[in-house]
């Protein structure tokens, strides 16, 4: 009897590439799928069954899921706040991916389906102050998510619920809070705050300049989760009996100014800050309340922001110092 595959969609992206590697290292057969040509994948593992497919199309989803018992659906058109605020229509179109993936999983007899949702589903009226106490899972309703991207994620969460209730497909949903780490985008407009700040500080250091531009007033707050913690939490949630969407993030909240402080300290420099107040900046305050996942799974992040930033900074520094493209592929043999 053939061992079934585990499918990872969005495998050419940041989290997907790391997840493929993790599953392969555990001895699983992995099918990796992404819309991008494989030379553009941030990481490409040669041991995986790699495919380039447009999962907005239903027939491509059938092709991807066929022969797979477990599905990790991470595919989406997304990026940092700069991308999300300026590309609402593109973000909404990701609803086609999850809808067709759920239909394909049901049709092909998959037994477990993980969906990567986002903290952007949380109600905006709960995030108007920088001193955010932490968003609980119930804070997604009454609904007021991030326009475009957040609405798509919230709708797709409901689709997962109804496919479980109506068709018996075991769906699991995690709400990611700002995942960061090496082997992701750090320029081009889709990068998130930790990578963007690292890039700006490194660029100043390499050029011998003394300034940095910060989007917003620097007082807005967030929490950031290192990729290794994300991988452990994602797989634990997928294997669990937790039926409703659950937070997967860090409760270590910092301001953007504090994030810059940390990266400057790692780099050993101090820069003059200018603030671009008309830039996309998102909500004023957002952090993860981890009470539920600690209760259900005993999980909480093990890697501090400082430790994760040191690893991320070192990787981005090496890329920029060597002149490597942000789209470079790491092949594993």
ABEGO torsion letter per residue (X at the ends): XBBBBBBBBGAABAAAAAAAAAAAAAGBBBBBBBABBAAABABBBAABBBBBBBAABAAAAAAAABGBABBBBABBBBBBAAAAAABAAAAAAAAAAAAAAAAAAAAAGBABBBBBBBAAABBAAAAABABBAEBBAAAAOBBBBBBGAAAAAAAAAAAAAAAAAAAGBBBBBBBBBGBBEBGBBABGGABBAAAAAAAAAAAAAAAGBABBBBBEAGABBBBBBBAAAAAAAAAAAAABABABBBBBBBABBBBAAAAAAAAAAAAGBBBBBBBBAABBAEBABBBBBAAAAAAAAGBBBABBAAAAAAAAAAAAAAAAAAGBBAABBBBBX
